[in-house]
Amino acid sequence: MITIDRRTLLSGAAGLAAAGLFARPARADSLDDIRKNKKVRIAVAMGIPLFAYMDAGLNPTGSDVETAKMIAKSLGAELDLIQITNAARVPTIQTRKADILIASLAITPERKRAIDFTIPYATLDIIVAGVAALAVKDYPDLVGKRIGVTRATVNDVMVTQNARGAEIVRFEDDATLITAVVSGQLDLVSTQTAVLASMNEKRASKLDVKFVQQELNLGMALPKGEPALQGWLNEWIRTAFNDGSLNTMFKKFHNRDLPRDLITREV
């Protein structure tokens, strides 16, 4: 019987590892993978009025969905549309369950520490809205009041930070927040203008905008360490914005133009 000393075995393994024989092959960048496989995985957060929702035929539609289709076509790739919730947006990209995220995600310093963003491709206003009887003009007026938000959104963060003492009711997605408002469970919400429009379509008594919290720049998100894909997406946004195709598609759903300085904004 041939015996091998354990220390010799470990030393040999260490030597092989140092020589690179046990090293994992380098992973090709995502843009290269997409082009080779002719398939791109793009995640969208469903249930967001105008951005990503189901049409009458139960097919995904909205400006984010159409943007994803436009990008897949430009890449010459099949689109694998991954439908997620608001709360899953950042984790989906961090864990590389999708190559790209197009999900009305605001570009913030906190998020930029976890994932990478493109230049802005769209904007949205986040607002506080409520029934006419409520006297609310700013964050201090929210103290002691019950306000609904969608979990893991900028709305959630801003109300939490600026209205300490408010009773914040959190919902997993915009669809459940809309249901709560339409059924009369809430008289005050922090949301975006597109979601408010959907609420008011279904309510007998409309909610009024009390104040605008912030205009948000929305970026496409991708995992850290993908400069080639990030650069390609930035160039795609500039081209689609300058030739008018991005604005035409966006206006079809939102009935407003994108800001003229969109792609030059510092974020």
N, C-alpha and C positions, 0 to 999 in steps of 0.2 A: 504493500500500500504506500502511495506517495502522500506525504503530509506537507502542508504549507503553513509556515508560521503566520499567525493572524496579522502581526505587525508588518510582515513582508507584503501580505495581500493588500492591506490598507495603503501602504506606501506606494504599491504599484498602481492602485486605483487613483490615488492622488496625482501620480505622475501622468496617467492617461487623461485625467480631467484637465491638468495643467496644459497638456498638449492639444486639448480641444477635442479629443476623441469621444468624450462623453457629453460634450456641450450640445445643447439644443440648437437646431438650425435657426438662423436668424429669420424672424418673421417679416415677410414682405409687407410694405406699407399698404394701408387700406385702399388707397386709390389704385394701386397696382393690382391688388386682389380683385377689386370690382371690375376692372377692365379685362382681367384674365377670365374671371368666372362669368362675366356679363350678367351680373346680378348685384343689386344694391338693396341693403336693408335700411329702410327709413322709418323711424318711429314717429307717430303722431298721437297727440292726446285727444281722444274722442270726447264728444259731449260738450264741445265749446262752440256755441253758436257763431256762425259765419266762418270760423277758422277750421273746425273739423267736426262733422256731425253726419248723421245718416239721413239720406234723402227719402222721398216717399217710397222708393223701391228698395229701401234698406241697403243702399250702396253708400260707402264713405264719400263725402264731398266736403267742400269748403276751401278757403284759400290756402290753408296749409297742405291739404290733400292734393290740390291742383299743383301747388309748388313742387311737391314731391314727385308728381308725375312728370312735370317739366324737366326736373333735374335728371330723373331716370332716362328720359328720352335723349337728353343732351349727352349723357354718358354712354348711350347705346346699350343700356342694361335693362334687364327685367326688374320691375319694382316689386320688392317684398315689403308690403305696407304692414308695419307692426303697430297694432292699436293698443295704447296704454292709457293709464289715468294720469292726472296732473301730478300726483305724488310720486309716480314712478319715473318721471322725466329724467332727472339727474342720475339716479341709480341705473337706469337702462343704458345710458351712455358710459358711465363709469365702468360697468361690468361688460361692456362691448357686446351687448345683446342686439345692438343696432350699429350701423356704420355712421348714420347721421340722424339727428333729432330735429324735426321741424314741428314745433309744438307751442307756438305763442309764448316762448320762454324769454323772459326779460334778461338782458345782459346786466349782471350785478357783480361787484367786486367779490362777494362771497362765493358765487357760483363759478367765477373765473379761477378761483383757487382749486376747484375740483374738476372742471372740464374746460375745454376750449370753445371759443365762439368765432363765428364769422363776423364780418361787418353787418350792420343792421339790414334786414330784408323787409321789415314792416314795423309798424308801431301800433300801440293801443293806449287808450286813456283808462286809468283805473280811478274809480269814483266811489263816493259814499252816496247812497240813495235811500230814500225812505218815504213813508206816507206823508201827505201834506201837513198833517197835524203835528208832526215832530219838528221841533225847532232845533235844527242842527246846522251849524255853519263851519265848524272846525273840530279838530280832534277832542278838545276839552269837553265839548258838548256830548261826546259819546260816553263819558264816564257815568256809570250807573245804568246805562241802557244795554239792551240785548241786540247784538249785531251778528249777522251771519257772514261767513267767509268760506272760501274753498281752501282746504288744507294745502300747505306747502307752496303757496303762491306769494307774490310780492304783497298782495293785499293783506294776507295773513300776517306777514312780518311787520308791515307798516302800522296796522291797527294794534298789534301786540306791543310794539315799541312806543307808539305815540298816544295811545288811549288806555293807559293803565287804569284799571278800575272798571273798564267796560266788561260786560259779560259776552265773551266771544264764543259763538257756536260754530264749530268747524264741520265741514262736509267734505267727503272724499273727492268729489268732482263737481263740476258746474251743473251737471244734470240734476243731481240730488239737491243742490242749493236752489235751483230753479223750482223744483217740485215743492220744497219747503215754503218758498215765498208765494207761489201760486196758490197753495193750500191754506195760506193765512197763518202759517206758523211763525213767520218773521215779518216785521214791519220796517226793518232797517238792515241794509246789506253793504258790504264793501265788495265791489266786483268791477267788471269792465263794461264799457258802453254796449258792446254787442250782446253780452249776457243780459244786461238790463232791458234791452229792446225785446229779447225773447220773453222775459218775465212779464213785461207790460202788454205783450200780445195776448197773454193768457189770463191777466188779472182784470177784474171789474174796475177796481180803483188803482190807478197808475201810481208808480213810485216816481218821485221827483229827484233829480240830481241835487244833492245838498252841497257838495264841493268836490272839485277834482283833486285827487291825491297826487297824481303824477302822470306825465306822459312817458311811456316806457319804450325803449328801443328793443326790438326783438331780434335775436340772433339765432342762426342755425347752430346747433351744438354738435361737438364731436369729441372723441376721447383725447386725452393729452397725448402728445407725441405723434401727431399726424400732420406735419407741415405741408406735405404734398396735397392731401385732400383739402385742408383748410385753404391753401392757396388757390386750388381749382374752384372751390365754392365761392370764394371772394370774387374771383374774376367772372364767374357765372352771374353773380348778383349784379356786379357793375354793368355787364353787357345787357342783361335782361332789363335792368332799370333804365339804361340809356336808350335802348331801342323801343322802350314803352311797353314791352310785352308783360313785364311784371306788374306795372301799374294797371294795365288794362284788365288783367286777371283779378287783381286785388279789388279794383273798383266794382267789378261784376258782383262780388259778394258783399262788400262793405259800403257801397254807394258813396265812397269818398276817395280822393286821390292820396297817394303816398306823399309825404313831405318832400319838397324839392331838394332839400339838403340831406336827404336820408343817408346816402352812401358816403357822405363826407363827415358824418358826425363822429366825434371822438368818443369812444366807449371804453 
